[in-house]
Amino acid sequence: MSAAQQRACSELWTRDRRSEAAAKRTALGFTFPDPGSRPIRLGYLSNDFHEHATAHLLIEVLDAHRRDDFEVFSYSFGADDGLPMRRRLTTACDHFVDICELDDTAAARRIHADGVDI
C-alpha cells in the first residue's frame, strides 16, 4: 500500500470516528457547570495503570499535583496485574475507578457524574 493510500484510509477512518463521536456527544447532552472555587478535577483515562513504561512516567505526574488546587481522578480500562505499581497508582490519586466493565457511553456518564473538569 502506498503512502497516499495509507493516508486516504486514515482520513476515512478519522472521518467516521468523528461522526460517531459527534453523534454520541449530542445524544449524551452533557452540560458543564462552572467549578467555582473548588479544586480543579483532573481525570486520567488509561489502560496502562499497571506495570508499564507509561505508568512509571505518569506516577511522577500524579504525585506532583498540588492537592489544594487539584482533585485527581484516574479511570482504568486495563487489567489489574496485582503488582506494586498498580497499588502505587491507585494511592497516588484521590479517586481510582475501574471502568473495565463499562462501555464507552457508560464510562462517559461516570466521568461526567464525577464532575471532572479536564
N, C-alpha and C positions, 0 to 999 in steps of 0.2 A: 504494500500500500504506500503510495507516495505521501509526501508531507502535505500536499494540498488536499488529498483525500482524507487524511487524518484530521486536518483542520476542519474540513466540511463536516465530518462525523461529529467532532467535538462541538461545533457550533449548533448542530441539530440537537444533540443530546442536551446541551445547555438550554436551548430554547424550550424544549419540552419540560425540563425540570423547573424552569422559571414559571412557566404557565401553570404547572401543577402547584407550585408553592404559592403563587398568587391566588389561585382558587381556594386553597386551604386557608390562607391568611384571611381572605374575605369571609369564608364560612365561620371561622373562629370568632371574628368580630371583637378582638381584644381591645380594651382601652387601657391607657397607661397613665394613672394619676401622678401628679407631682409628688416626689418623695418628701418634700418639705425639708425639715431639719434633721431627719433621721439619717443614720449612716447609709451610704450608697450600697445597694445589694448587688454584688457581683456573682454571676453564675458561670461556672466552668462545666463544659459538657465534653466528655471524652470516653473512649473505650480503652484508654491506656492508664487507668488508675490501678496499676499493679506493677510488678517488677518489670519495668520497661524503660528504655532510654529517655523517653518523654517525661516519665514520672520523676526521674532524677533531676531534670531541669525544672519541672513545674513545682516540685516541693519547695524550692527556694523562693519562688514567686509567692506561693501560698503563705509561707512563713513570714514574708516581708510586709504583707498588708497591715497597715495600721488599723487596729480593730475599733478605734474611736471613730474612724472615717468610713470604714468598710465592713460589711457583713458578707461573709464568703459562703457561697453555696457551691457544691460540686455534685454533678449528676453523672452517674456512671452507667454506661450501657455495655460495659465489658465484664467478663467473668472475674470473680474474686479468686485469685490464685492462693489466698491464705498466707502469703509471705509478709515479712515485716514491712515492706514498702507500702503495701495496701493499708495496713494498720496505721502507718505514719501519715499517709494521705488522708485517711478518714479523720484523724485527730487534728490535722492542720487546717481544717475547715470548721466553720461554725455549724454547717449543716451538710451532711453527706447523704445523698439519696441514690439508691439503686433503682434505675429505671429500666433494667434489662427486660422486664416482662411487659413493658408498655409499648404500644405502637406510637408512631410519630405524633399523632393528634393528642393522645392521652399524655404523652411526655410534655408537649407544648402547654397543655392545660395545667399540668402540675407546676411547671416552671412559672407560668403566669400567676397561678394561685399563690405561689410563694412570694410574689411581688418583686421578682428580680428586675433590676434596672438595666444592667448591662450583661 
